[in-house]
């Protein structure tokens, strides 16, 4: 995934920062007249260097981080820290401070930033490698590694989960990693266990054998499981450092393949094998097409395996088992849909979805290994129409089995059919007339694949993993619950073909609110973390949005989880001094636990929170609590104006500010399509052999700059239904 790149260049101990999303920043500082950089830094410490500029690499939260230092013979004069894949508002934001610490310490032995532990560790590793190079010591990949004592060691690091850190056992023999074993995957709450385990399994099955084979931590993280991959690398690096070794020496570059493989004569090529891509594959294959599927992640199913279930209008079996009466009048639903979207949705596609979504349930159940629950449920829409349900495989075990088993069925329909995971589409191939004739892609090992076929279905899942796109189209970079390999490939390539956007700025898919950042460290109790989380969800207190305006976080009386996005990338809960003291002496007004990312705890309402000061100190350490003397002081610390005259009547006294955020699954806007799912150009004409499905075209059902329709399961239902229709249409036109 590509996220904001922030560079902090520190010269002579002073800093001026200039940064924008998606681009590196360069900072310089003026020096006092007559003062040199060497004089400024000399007091911090001295070394023995060959004057020059040196760069080292380390493992951050999102991927590789680099530190570049410039030295004279005795001192580090400048430090540049880069982390293009670090989360912009956590690790990315910490790069400035981390670079400053390296410069001040004249060493890689820095305190780090509590809220960005993995980024801090990566900067330490990268800084040490750069310093070693400047000192003439062996750097990563050069010379023999400092020996790690033989033995089996355990280590922990924060990962995806919120109930406990990831813990691994790593065995060394003769300065070689011989075994990596999971003690605790760092899973989220039990409710998240089923969806998380298959993602983590891709790390066990792919990353650990590659580390052992290459004896390097420079192996690529597993797409779709970058958080777990990078946590594992951090644990291994820490174990190396703690047992006699030097982790900066374990980043030997892993040689990439330069081979090109050509695959030809496919009827349908599908880019992305989430819900919409898998449905496209099944449908195209059963209708006689030869099909090739491409998936960046190491598993299929995408975000479809992380969500509850799809919308389906009056599916026949569910109607029958519930008494034979339709759940909703299709015409009433259509009218309400168009009213909600203020006629901004495309009526013909809304009608198509209403007519076909229920059919999709039966198609998947009758032909493949999908099983939908009998009962249909209503979402938080005022009509109360039961329009969505949950689903699993036929044994009611997991969604992943449903996708995997069904794909194998479809693959077996033609000996030519195939698909690959860890294969990332990089370009659409076009002929001299500009007609799409295939897809170019890169395998994790560097091998280039050129896959040629008659038609292409774009099913890459939106653009939530692309900070530049999310900033351009939705105004912000977002925290995510879903998988972030969805980097906007379909939209980028569709635009290059002359395709048109349609409501690309539909609001992100938001069902979760939590602290920003979530405190995943085992150094603190789940009780304390749960209390702080409860406060950031508590509607009894004053809230402001990312622009400093008063914010009503109540969504239809159901809390903040479904409308936190309206506040922007962050919202803030403000607690005045009287309210704060009341919590300490009388307890929380209400105890609020999030639907997902729930960290547990045993707190009971009305119990005095006597250690509230300690809880706030914990929040301060991780950057999600700000304590201010006044609104003016809070404005200064937040860096923007606050349009309030008081905090629940308090004009004087301490203000406790807790930083929250939406955690979103995906984007919901994209390219324009017709009822065949063909990509449309600006003039409304279709590109006959290019289809766009799922979240890449979900804007056609929704309204600009507004939450997607609230009937429940719209994104998932559109993914499965649009995929089914596109696969059948492509097969009918190009098969044989």
KELUM-47838 format. One line per 4 residues: number of its first residue (from 1); their letters; for each residue x, z, y of C-alpha. Coordinates in pm, 1 decimal. Example, Ala and Ser with C-alpha at 12.3 -4.5 7.8 and 13.67 -1.06 7.14 Angstrom:
<recs>
1> as> 1230.0 780.0 -450.0  1367.0 714.0 -106.0
</recs>
This chain:
<recs>
1> xxxx> 0.0 0.0 0.0  117.6 -64.7 350.1  60.1 209.0 600.2  182.1 294.4 947.1
5> xxxx> 556.4 270.1 994.2  696.7 523.3 1238.7  1062.5 540.0 1331.9  1217.0 826.3 1521.2
9> xxxx> 1545.4 732.4 1685.2  1712.5 1033.3 1834.3  2003.4 990.3 2072.0  2203.1 1286.9 2203.3
13> xxxx> 1940.0 1538.5 2100.4  1665.4 1411.6 2334.2  1370.1 1197.7 2236.9  1124.0 957.4 2383.7
17> xxxx> 880.1 834.6 2119.3  694.1 507.8 2134.8  489.9 416.6 1830.3  187.9 217.4 1726.0
21> xxxx> 14.7 171.0 1395.7  177.2 -77.3 1165.5  492.5 -129.6 1372.2  822.3 56.1 1389.0
25> xxxx> 890.4 256.1 1701.3  1223.2 274.1 1875.3  1317.4 571.7 2086.0  1601.4 629.9 2321.8
29> xxxx> 1686.9 911.6 2558.0  1870.4 926.4 2886.5  2175.6 1149.8 2896.9  2287.0 1380.2 3170.1
33> xxxx> 2538.2 1205.1 3395.7  2887.6 1226.2 3249.0  2765.1 1361.8 2915.5  2840.4 1172.8 2596.4
37> xxxx> 2649.0 1172.4 2271.4  2946.1 1323.1 2092.1  2957.6 1612.4 2340.2  2585.0 1672.3 2294.3
41> xxxx> 2602.2 1696.9 1917.4  2945.0 1851.1 1875.5  2807.9 2203.2 1908.5  2576.9 2149.1 1616.6
45> xxxx> 2859.1 2094.1 1369.3  3143.9 1863.3 1283.5  3227.8 1640.3 993.1  3491.5 1393.1 888.0
49> xxxx> 3346.1 1045.8 910.2  3447.9 685.9 947.4  3276.5 582.8 1268.8  2986.2 348.4 1203.6
53> xxxx> 2624.0 321.3 1098.2  2509.8 421.9 748.0  2176.2 420.7 566.5  2051.3 624.2 271.8
57> xxxx> 1727.7 623.2 72.9  1508.5 894.5 -72.7  1167.8 936.1 -234.4  886.3 1030.7 0.5
61> xxxx> 515.5 1085.2 -57.2  414.4 720.2 -34.9  736.5 550.0 -137.9  1093.6 501.3 -26.7
65> xxxx> 1205.2 666.9 296.0  1528.9 577.8 471.1  1759.2 758.5 709.3  2012.3 569.6 919.3
69> xxxx> 2283.7 764.7 1098.8  2541.6 655.4 1352.2  2860.1 860.7 1368.8  3192.5 885.6 1542.1
73> xxxx> 3483.8 1051.7 1360.7  3341.6 1405.3 1385.2  2969.5 1399.0 1465.1  2635.9 1239.2 1388.8
77> xxxx> 2530.3 1070.7 1711.8  2199.8 907.1 1623.1  1941.1 943.5 1347.3  1668.9 699.3 1252.8
81> xxxx> 1405.8 796.5 993.7  1166.1 539.9 850.0  885.2 571.9 599.3  659.5 265.8 606.1
85> xxxx> 448.9 392.8 318.1  410.7 755.6 426.1  62.8 869.0 524.5  63.1 803.9 900.7
89> xxxx> -89.5 1128.7 1018.5  105.6 1351.0 775.8  440.0 1224.6 646.7  457.4 947.2 903.4
93> xxxx> 399.0 1191.8 1185.1  666.2 1425.2 1045.2  944.2 1164.7 1060.2  1013.4 1239.3 1425.1
97> xxxx> 1063.3 1609.4 1359.4  1265.2 1549.3 1041.0  1502.5 1311.1 1213.4  1544.6 1565.8 1491.4
101> xxxx> 1628.4 1834.5 1236.0  1898.0 1619.4 1075.6  2055.6 1551.8 1413.6  2040.6 1915.5 1519.2
105> xxxx> 2178.2 2046.7 1189.6  2439.7 1769.5 1161.7  2345.6 1792.3 795.7  2083.3 1711.5 535.6
109> xxxx> 2021.9 2086.5 497.2  1706.0 2095.8 709.5  1398.0 2319.2 711.4  1156.1 2030.9 666.0
113> xxxx> 789.3 2019.4 764.6  549.0 2230.5 556.6  260.9 1984.3 571.5  485.1 1701.1 452.1
117> xxxx> 685.3 1855.2 169.3  751.0 1535.5 -22.6  842.7 1340.9 290.0  1078.3 1624.0 389.1
121> xxxx> 1247.4 1615.2 49.3  1283.6 1240.5 71.3  1444.0 1262.5 414.6  1687.0 1526.6 284.5
125> xxxx> 1786.9 1295.0 -0.4  1816.5 992.7 227.5  2012.7 1183.1 492.8  2255.1 1318.3 233.0
129> xxxx> 2313.7 968.6 96.0  2384.5 837.4 446.9  2616.9 1129.5 523.8  2798.7 1078.1 193.0
133> xxxx> 2853.4 713.6 281.4  2987.1 807.4 626.1  3217.4 1064.8 464.9  3347.3 821.4 205.2
137> xxxx> 3182.3 1002.7 -83.8  3020.0 811.0 -366.8  2668.4 706.3 -279.7  2376.3 613.6 -499.1
141> xxxx> 2480.6 356.9 -754.0  2852.0 390.0 -677.7  3082.4 580.4 -910.9  2981.4 843.2 -1163.2
145> xxxx> 2691.0 1076.2 -1100.3  2766.0 1443.3 -1052.3  2680.0 1599.1 -1387.0  2350.0 1772.1 -1446.5
149> xxxx> 2391.4 2052.4 -1699.2  2239.8 1978.9 -2038.7  1905.4 2143.4 -2090.9  1529.9 2123.3 -2044.1
153> xxxx> 1400.8 2219.8 -1702.5  1061.7 2253.7 -1540.4  961.9 2174.0 -1185.4  652.1 2150.2 -968.7
157> xxxx> 535.6 1956.6 -663.9  205.9 1897.2 -482.9  32.9 1584.1 -609.8  -318.8 1439.4 -610.5
161> xxxx> -490.5 1751.7 -734.6  -608.5 2041.4 -521.9  -631.4 2313.1 -788.2  -265.3 2316.3 -886.2
165> xxxx> 62.7 2136.0 -840.5  197.1 1880.2 -1084.9  440.6 2039.3 -1329.8  682.9 1849.8 -1551.8
169> xxxx> 941.9 1931.5 -1813.4  1255.9 1715.0 -1791.4  1536.3 1712.7 -2048.8  1895.2 1614.4 -1970.2
173> xxxx> 2170.5 1541.4 -2222.5  2512.5 1398.8 -2133.3  2394.5 1347.9 -1774.0  2106.4 1130.9 -1892.3
177> xxxx> 1732.6 1192.7 -1863.8  1612.7 1187.0 -2223.1  1254.4 1314.3 -2198.7  984.4 1368.2 -1936.6
181> xxxx> 681.0 1569.4 -2046.1  367.6 1666.8 -1855.9  288.1 2037.1 -1838.3  16.9 1999.5 -1574.3
185> xxxx> -84.9 1668.8 -1421.5  -196.0 1838.3 -1102.5  -553.4 1733.9 -1166.2  -820.5 1793.0 -908.5
189> xxxx> -1127.4 2005.2 -976.2  -1289.7 1982.5 -1316.9  -1549.7 1745.6 -1173.0  -1265.9 1505.5 -1089.5
193> xxxx> -1085.7 1543.2 -1422.0  -1246.8 1248.1 -1599.0  -1163.8 1001.2 -1324.0  -814.3 1135.7 -1259.7
197> xxxx> -683.5 1149.6 -1615.8  -686.9 771.1 -1674.5  -503.2 720.1 -1344.8  -238.7 975.6 -1436.2
201> xxxx> -209.1 821.2 -1782.3  -68.9 506.7 -1620.3  217.8 719.7 -1485.5  292.4 872.3 -1825.9
205> xxxx> 271.3 536.3 -2000.1  470.4 332.1 -1750.0  673.9 530.3 -1497.9  839.0 786.2 -1723.3
209> xxxx> 970.6 533.4 -1979.2  1105.7 317.9 -1694.1  1288.6 611.7 -1536.0  1443.3 696.2 -1873.1
213> xxxx> 1535.6 334.5 -1942.8  1693.2 271.8 -1601.2  1822.1 627.3 -1540.2  1713.1 574.9 -1181.2
217> xxxx> 1449.9 715.7 -946.9  1444.8 383.8 -761.6  1193.6 237.8 -1006.5  874.1 129.6 -834.4
221> xxxx> 586.5 374.2 -823.6  287.6 277.7 -1033.1  33.2 89.0 -826.9  -295.4 273.7 -814.0
225> xxxx> -116.1 601.6 -890.0  141.0 626.0 -612.1  71.9 991.6 -532.6  133.6 1102.4 -890.3
229> xxxx> 433.2 869.3 -924.6  602.1 1000.4 -614.9  528.2 1362.9 -699.9  696.3 1306.8 -1035.3
233> xxxx> 1004.1 1154.6 -871.1  1021.9 1449.3 -632.4  1009.3 1696.6 -921.6  1285.8 1514.1 -1107.5
237> xxxx> 1501.7 1491.4 -794.0  1460.2 1864.7 -729.9  1552.8 1945.7 -1090.6  1867.6 1734.0 -1057.5
241> xxxx> 1970.9 1914.1 -738.1  1896.5 2257.0 -879.5  2104.5 2206.7 -1194.1  2438.0 2080.8 -1074.7
245> xxxx> 2357.1 1721.9 -988.0  2306.4 1523.0 -670.2  1971.8 1342.5 -660.1  2093.3 1100.6 -392.0
249> xxxx> 2307.9 944.7 -666.9  2001.7 870.9 -881.8  1864.6 587.1 -672.6  2058.5 306.6 -837.7
253> xxxx> 1871.8 -15.9 -750.8  1672.8 -148.8 -1044.7  1743.1 -515.9 -1097.0  1442.7 -739.3 -1046.2
257> xxxx> 1364.6 -1056.1 -1237.0  1406.7 -1389.6 -1060.1  1210.2 -1578.9 -1325.3  903.8 -1789.8 -1243.8
261> xxxx> 630.1 -1827.3 -1505.0  372.4 -2105.8 -1473.4  23.7 -2075.8 -1625.9  -207.3 -2375.6 -1602.0
265> xxxx> -553.4 -2515.2 -1669.6  -778.2 -2216.9 -1608.3  -1135.7 -2268.4 -1497.2  -1157.2 -1939.7 -1310.0
269> xxxx> -886.9 -1710.3 -1169.0  -998.0 -1365.3 -1056.0  -795.2 -1163.0 -806.1  -870.8 -793.8 -856.3
273> xxxx> -1018.6 -626.8 -1163.1  -1222.3 -345.8 -1016.0  -1600.1 -345.3 -1066.5  -1660.0 -680.9 -901.4
277> xxxx> -1362.1 -849.5 -1064.6  -1446.1 -722.6 -1412.5  -1809.6 -831.0 -1372.6  -1686.3 -1172.9 -1257.3
281> xxxx> -1456.0 -1195.8 -1560.5  -1728.8 -1102.4 -1809.3  -1977.7 -1343.6 -1656.6  -1739.2 -1637.4 -1629.6
285> xxxx> -1612.1 -1588.8 -1985.3  -1956.4 -1562.4 -2144.2  -2059.5 -1880.4 -1965.0  -1779.3 -2078.3 -2124.4
289> xxxx> -1503.1 -2064.8 -1863.7  -1138.7 -2002.0 -1939.4  -1047.8 -1703.9 -1727.2  -733.6 -1530.0 -1600.5
293> xxxx> -751.8 -1193.4 -1423.5  -498.7 -1035.3 -1186.1  -485.4 -662.2 -1109.6  -229.7 -479.8 -891.9
297> xxxx> -296.2 -136.1 -1041.0  -177.1 -38.6 -1387.1  -538.1 -2.9 -1501.9  -856.5 -198.7 -1453.9
301> xxxx> -1179.6 -65.1 -1304.7  -1041.9 18.2 -959.2  -1257.3 240.7 -743.3  -1553.0 159.6 -965.1
305> xxxx> -1425.7 423.0 -1208.2  -1407.6 681.6 -927.1  -1765.0 656.6 -800.8  -2085.2 792.2 -951.7
309> xxxx> -2293.1 482.1 -1008.4  -2459.5 166.3 -877.7  -2781.6 72.4 -706.6  -3023.1 -123.3 -925.2
313> xxxx> -3373.0 -215.8 -814.9  -3631.2 -159.9 -1090.0  -3402.7 -215.0 -1392.7  -3631.9 -308.5 -1681.8
317> xxxx> -3526.0 -47.4 -1938.2  -3528.3 239.7 -1690.6  -3871.6 133.2 -1565.2  -4001.5 121.7 -1922.0
321> xxxx> -3871.5 464.4 -2026.6  -4011.8 616.9 -1709.4  -4371.2 512.1 -1765.6  -4362.0 140.5 -1677.8
325> xxxx> -4424.9 182.4 -1304.5  -4174.6 17.6 -1070.2  -3969.8 265.0 -870.1  -4003.5 72.2 -545.6
329> xxxx> -4193.3 -222.8 -405.1  -3923.1 -488.4 -348.0  -4089.4 -612.2 -29.6  -4104.7 -261.9 118.4
333> xxxx> -3739.2 -210.3 33.3  -3645.1 -541.7 192.5  -3831.3 -457.0 512.8  -3674.4 -110.8 533.6
337> xxxx> -3329.9 -255.1 461.8  -3354.2 -511.2 738.2  -3493.7 -251.8 978.1  -3205.4 -13.2 905.7
341> xxxx> -2948.8 -287.9 961.2  -3134.6 -408.4 1272.6  -3154.5 -754.9 1110.6  -2775.3 -773.8 1121.7
345> xxxx> -2758.0 -805.3 742.3  -2809.7 -1152.1 593.6  -3168.3 -1152.9 475.8  -3122.1 -1409.0 198.5
349> xxxx> -2843.0 -1201.8 45.0  -3034.6 -876.1 79.6  -3324.1 -1041.0 -102.9  -3088.9 -1178.4 -368.1
353> xxxx> -2938.8 -833.7 -426.6  -3280.7 -669.5 -451.3  -3392.5 -930.1 -703.5  -3076.4 -933.9 -914.7
357> xxxx> -2933.3 -580.0 -911.8  -3173.1 -442.7 -1173.3  -3097.3 -743.9 -1393.7  -2730.3 -647.9 -1381.0
361> xxxx> -2800.5 -315.7 -1554.2  -2966.4 -487.7 -1848.1  -2696.7 -756.1 -1866.0  -2417.9 -499.7 -1893.7
365> xxxx> -2606.2 -280.8 -2142.3  -2726.8 -564.4 -2364.5  -2399.2 -755.1 -2382.7  -2116.4 -514.1 -2312.2
369> xxxx> -2006.6 -154.7 -2358.0  -2194.8 -12.5 -2058.9  -2465.7 252.4 -2078.6  -2677.8 350.9 -1777.1
373> xxxx> -2867.8 677.0 -1767.9  -3243.2 667.9 -1820.1  -3331.4 849.1 -1499.6  -3298.8 677.5 -1164.3
377> xxxx> -3216.5 894.5 -863.9  -3280.6 894.0 -491.8  -3003.5 936.3 -240.1  -3017.6 1093.4 106.4
381> xxxx> -3254.0 832.0 243.5  -3583.3 937.0 395.6  -3789.6 712.8 164.3  -3686.1 897.4 -149.9
385> xxxx> -3678.5 578.9 -359.2  -3502.2 624.2 -696.0  -3258.0 334.0 -677.4  -2932.7 439.9 -840.0
389> xxxx> -2800.6 604.8 -1153.6  -2477.7 699.3 -1327.8  -2317.2 507.9 -1613.3  -2050.2 534.4 -1884.7
393> xxxx> -1945.3 349.8 -2197.8  -2185.2 336.7 -2491.2  -2054.6 669.4 -2624.1  -2124.1 826.7 -2281.7
397> xxxx> -1755.2 924.7 -2258.6  -1610.6 750.1 -1954.4  -1635.6 453.5 -1721.5  -1280.6 350.5 -1806.5
401> xxxx> -1379.3 289.4 -2168.2  -1674.0 79.9 -2051.8  -1445.8 -145.4 -1848.5  -1163.1 -166.2 -2101.9
405> xxxx> -1383.3 -233.3 -2402.5  -1592.5 -490.3 -2218.9  -1286.8 -675.6 -2090.1  -1150.2 -702.0 -2441.7
409> xxxx> -1483.6 -848.1 -2553.4  -1467.5 -1113.1 -2282.5  -1100.6 -1186.6 -2339.3  -1175.4 -1258.9 -2704.0
413> xxxx> -1434.1 -1524.6 -2611.2  -1157.5 -1784.2 -2567.7  -800.9 -1768.8 -2696.3  -678.5 -1881.7 -2353.4
417> xxxx> -847.5 -1597.4 -2168.7  -607.9 -1333.3 -2043.8  -546.1 -1076.3 -1771.6  -252.7 -873.2 -1645.9
421> xxxx> -221.9 -538.8 -1471.7  66.3 -449.9 -1236.8  47.0 -810.5 -1120.4  -3.3 -844.8 -745.5
425> xxxx> -143.6 -1160.7 -588.2  78.0 -1269.6 -299.0  -64.9 -1609.6 -195.2  -329.7 -1863.5 -272.7
429> xxxx> -178.6 -2193.4 -383.5  -317.1 -2499.1 -205.3  -254.7 -2872.2 -241.6  -172.5 -3122.6 31.1
433> xxxx> -538.8 -3134.9 130.2  -563.5 -2759.0 172.8  -770.6 -2716.4 -143.3  -710.8 -2398.5 -338.0
437> xxxx> -555.6 -2479.7 -674.1  -433.4 -2141.5 -790.9  -274.9 -1805.3 -715.9  84.8 -1693.6 -682.1
441> xxxx> 152.0 -1336.3 -792.3  441.0 -1098.5 -857.7  474.7 -876.8 -1162.4  611.4 -523.4 -1124.9
445> xxxx> 947.2 -638.6 -1265.5  987.0 -910.7 -1002.7  873.2 -1205.7 -1212.6  677.7 -1462.7 -1010.3
449> xxxx> 364.4 -1605.0 -1169.5  209.2 -1932.6 -1057.4  -138.4 -1950.4 -1207.0  -331.3 -2273.7 -1163.9
453> xxxx> -704.1 -2320.7 -1199.6  -1015.0 -2490.4 -1066.0  -1168.4 -2193.4 -885.3  -1070.8 -1853.0 -751.5
457> xxxx> -1285.2 -1541.7 -719.1  -1155.7 -1296.2 -458.8  -1234.9 -942.5 -574.8  -950.4 -738.4 -427.1
461> xxxx> -1167.6 -447.4 -309.8  -1147.1 -447.6 69.2  -868.7 -327.8 298.4  -858.8 54.0 290.4
465> xxxx> -488.2 43.3 195.8  -391.7 -166.2 499.0  -343.7 46.4 811.0  -323.9 -251.9 1044.9
469> xxxx> -658.5 -385.6 921.6  -836.0 -49.9 920.8  -714.5 12.3 1275.0  -819.2 -333.7 1391.5
473> xxxx> -1159.7 -340.9 1224.3  -1266.5 25.8 1205.4  -1054.8 184.6 1477.3  -853.3 427.6 1265.5
477> xxxx> -629.4 490.5 966.7  -824.2 695.8 712.4  -756.8 961.1 452.0  -866.7 833.6 113.3
481> xxxx> -1030.1 952.9 -204.9  -1019.6 611.8 -366.9  -731.6 398.9 -493.0  -540.7 230.6 -214.2
485> xxxx> -394.2 -81.0 -371.7  -676.2 -262.7 -189.2  -467.1 -407.7 94.8  -691.7 -678.7 237.8
489> xxxx> -552.3 -968.8 34.6  -890.1 -1140.4 4.0  -963.6 -1114.7 374.0  -618.0 -1227.3 479.4
493> xxxx> -622.2 -1528.4 248.0  -985.1 -1608.6 327.1  -906.2 -1623.1 698.0  -607.7 -1850.0 633.7
497> xxxx> -843.5 -2089.9 454.9  -1066.2 -2099.6 764.8  -1320.2 -1853.7 628.7  -1541.5 -1645.0 855.3
501> xxxx> -1570.7 -1268.8 879.0  -1910.1 -1100.7 858.1  -1951.1 -742.4 981.0  -1592.0 -663.9 897.5
505> xxxx> -1633.7 -342.7 1098.8  -1900.4 -177.0 881.3  -1821.4 194.6 864.9  -1596.7 314.8 585.0
509> xxxx> -1751.6 456.5 267.9  -1742.3 830.7 339.1  -1875.3 1099.9 103.5  -1617.9 1376.0 154.6
513> xxxx> -1485.6 1599.0 432.0  -1193.2 1839.6 394.2  -890.2 1981.9 573.3  -637.9 1737.3 714.1
517> xxxx> -406.7 1773.8 535.7  -544.0 1941.7 223.9  -315.6 2233.2 135.0  -198.7 2155.5 -217.9
521> xxxx> 83.2 2410.0 -241.4  76.6 2671.9 -516.4  236.9 2916.8 -273.3  -109.6 3009.9 -148.4
525> xxxx> -417.9 3134.0 -330.8  -717.7 2914.4 -391.9  -925.8 3189.9 -231.4  -739.4 3154.5 97.4
529> xxxx> -740.0 2775.4 83.4  -1111.0 2780.4 0.0  -1191.8 3000.7 299.8  -1008.0 2767.9 537.7
533> xxxx> -1186.7 2469.2 383.7  -1519.5 2648.4 422.7  -1453.9 2691.8 794.6  -1374.2 2324.5 846.8
537> xxxx> -1713.5 2241.5 692.2  -1908.4 2510.4 876.2  -2176.4 2371.7 1107.1  -2221.6 2711.0 1275.6
541> xxxx> -1922.5 2644.2 1498.7  -1845.5 2400.4 1779.4  -1708.5 2064.2 1666.7  -1538.2 1786.3 1859.8
545> xxxx> -1443.5 1436.1 1753.9  -1120.2 1238.8 1784.6  -1204.2 1157.9 2146.6  -1264.8 1519.7 2247.6
549> xxxx> -1645.0 1481.5 2265.0  -1887.4 1733.7 2121.1  -1970.7 1627.2 1764.2  -2275.8 1706.2 1550.9
553> xxxx> -2148.6 1713.8 1196.3  -2489.0 1760.9 1034.5  -2599.7 1467.2 819.5  -2974.5 1489.0 754.6
557> xxxx> -2942.9 1865.7 711.7  -2689.6 1817.5 431.6  -2358.3 1895.3 599.6  -2071.7 1687.3 727.6
561> xxxx> -1951.2 1501.1 416.4  -2144.9 1181.8 486.9  -2089.5 1145.7 860.1  -1739.7 1281.1 922.1
565> xxxx> -1634.1 918.4 980.1  -1836.0 915.0 1301.8  -1582.8 1156.5 1454.0  -1299.3 910.7 1393.9
569> xxxx> -994.7 977.1 1184.3  -1027.1 1351.3 1257.2  -1277.5 1609.0 1371.1  -1202.3 1960.9 1491.4
573> xxxx> -1385.9 2290.8 1438.9  -1345.1 2529.2 1734.1  -1394.7 2902.2 1676.8  -1393.0 3133.6 1975.3
577> xxxx> -1235.6 3478.6 1976.6  -1561.5 3666.7 1929.1  -1661.0 3446.5 1634.9  -1313.8 3484.1 1486.5
581> xxxx> -1324.8 3863.0 1502.4  -1669.4 3857.7 1346.3  -1531.7 3668.5 1045.8  -1261.6 3932.6 1004.3
585> xxxx> -1503.4 4224.5 1019.8  -1830.5 4083.1 885.4  -1732.4 3776.2 682.0  -1822.1 3409.3 679.4
589> xxxx> -2167.5 3310.1 797.8  -2178.2 3069.1 502.9  -1934.8 2969.3 228.8  -1905.3 2592.1 211.5
593> xxxx> -1746.6 2412.8 -81.6  -1688.8 2036.5 -68.9  -1845.9 1809.9 -328.7  -1500.8 1679.6 -420.6
597> xxxx> -1154.4 1827.6 -359.8  -1303.6 2173.5 -411.5  -1022.6 2428.3 -440.2  -1238.2 2697.2 -591.6
601> xxxx> -1198.8 3060.1 -496.4  -1416.3 3365.2 -556.1  -1518.5 3453.7 -202.2  -1867.8 3594.8 -147.9
605> xxxx> -2056.6 3552.3 178.5  -2065.7 3856.5 402.5  -1733.0 3992.5 277.3  -1492.1 4070.9 564.9
609> xxxx> -1197.8 3830.1 567.3  -937.1 4091.4 648.5  -643.7 3855.6 595.8  -783.6 3587.1 827.2
613> xxxx> -468.2 3600.1 1040.9  -262.6 3512.9 733.4  -500.4 3230.0 644.6  -467.8 3086.5 994.6
617> xxxx> -88.8 3118.1 972.8  -104.9 2919.1 649.0  -308.2 2654.6 827.8  -60.0 2644.7 1114.6
621> xxxx> 226.0 2592.2 872.1  55.1 2285.9 726.6  -53.8 2146.1 1061.3  -428.1 2189.3 1022.4
625> xxxx> -472.7 2493.8 1247.3  -397.7 2510.1 1618.7  -426.9 2839.0 1809.6  -470.8 2800.5 2184.9
629> xxxx> -506.5 3036.6 2478.9  -766.8 2820.5 2652.5  -934.7 2480.7 2642.9  -660.1 2350.8 2870.8
633> xxxx> -396.5 2476.7 2629.9  -584.1 2319.5 2338.1  -601.5 1986.9 2523.2  -226.8 2002.4 2572.1
637> xxxx> -160.3 2073.3 2205.3  -403.3 1808.3 2078.0  -286.7 1548.3 2327.4  -628.1 1438.2 2450.8
641> xxxx> -898.4 1555.7 2691.7  -1179.7 1776.3 2563.5  -1518.1 1724.5 2722.2  -1638.0 2086.1 2694.3
645> xxxx> -1686.9 2356.3 2952.2  -1680.8 2637.9 2696.9  -1667.4 2709.7 2323.4  -2007.0 2852.1 2235.8
649> xxxx> -2020.5 3031.1 2569.4  -1658.6 3149.9 2570.6  -1459.1 3036.0 2871.3  -1170.4 3276.1 2820.5
653> xxxx> -985.3 3404.6 2516.4  -817.5 3257.3 2212.0  -952.4 2940.2 2049.8  -888.8 2871.0 1681.5
657> xxxx> -898.9 2497.8 1608.4  -919.1 2370.3 1250.3  -848.1 2003.3 1180.8  -1076.7 1820.1 940.6
661> xxxx> -1108.8 1462.7 821.7  -1323.6 1224.4 625.7  -1185.5 1121.7 287.2  -1314.7 773.4 215.3
665> xxxx> -1340.1 547.9 -87.7  -1319.2 204.6 67.7  -1400.4 -30.7 347.6  -1738.2 -203.8 347.4
669> xxxx> -1697.1 -513.1 566.8  -1530.2 -844.2 504.2  -1584.3 -1216.3 458.3  -1899.5 -1423.6 492.2
673> xxxx> -2055.3 -1572.9 179.2  -2364.3 -1768.2 81.4  -2604.1 -1696.4 -204.3  -2363.7 -1864.9 -449.6
677> xxxx> -2094.5 -1615.7 -338.3  -1892.9 -1903.5 -193.5  -1672.1 -1824.1 104.2  -1819.2 -1966.5 423.6
681> xxxx> -1623.8 -2123.0 706.7  -1693.7 -2052.4 1073.5  -1926.7 -2354.7 1084.1  -2128.8 -2219.7 790.6
685> xxxx> -2007.4 -2470.3 533.4  -1892.3 -2332.7 196.8  -1548.8 -2356.2 41.3  -1680.5 -2476.9 -290.6
689> xxxx> -1420.9 -2334.0 -529.1  -1354.9 -1998.5 -358.1  -1588.4 -1703.8 -417.0  -1581.8 -1357.9 -256.2
693> xxxx> -1738.9 -1053.0 -422.2  -1763.1 -675.0 -400.5  -1632.1 -487.7 -99.4  -1461.9 -802.2 26.7
697> xxxx> -1807.7 -937.6 117.6  -2016.6 -619.4 146.6  -2063.1 -675.2 520.0  -2335.7 -930.4 447.4
701> xxxx> -2565.7 -646.8 334.9  -2491.6 -416.5 624.6  -2471.9 -380.4 1001.0  -2181.2 -396.7 1239.2
705> xxxx> -2021.5 -59.9 1323.6  -2281.3 137.0 1127.9  -2284.3 331.8 802.2  -2366.0 117.0 501.9
709> xxxx> -2721.7 149.5 374.1  -2808.0 492.9 240.1  -3012.2 420.8 -72.3  -2727.3 523.8 -302.8
713> xxxx> -2478.7 308.0 -492.9  -2494.3 6.0 -264.3  -2121.0 -74.3 -283.4  -2102.4 -31.1 -659.2
717> xxxx> -2426.8 -219.3 -719.0  -2311.1 -510.8 -501.1  -1976.3 -517.6 -680.8  -2133.3 -555.0 -1023.7
721> xxxx> -2411.4 -789.7 -915.4  -2210.2 -1019.2 -688.8  -1943.8 -1039.4 -959.5  -2198.9 -1134.7 -1224.1
725> xxxx> -2342.2 -1407.4 -1002.3  -2006.2 -1546.1 -888.0  -1869.1 -1562.7 -1242.5  -2172.3 -1750.4 -1367.1
729> xxxx> -2171.6 -1990.8 -1071.1  -1801.1 -2067.0 -1104.9  -1832.5 -2121.9 -1479.2  -2133.7 -2352.1 -1437.5
733> xxxx> -1942.1 -2568.3 -1191.8  -1592.4 -2573.4 -1339.4  -1599.9 -2478.7 -1709.2  -1511.4 -2761.4 -1941.9
</recs>
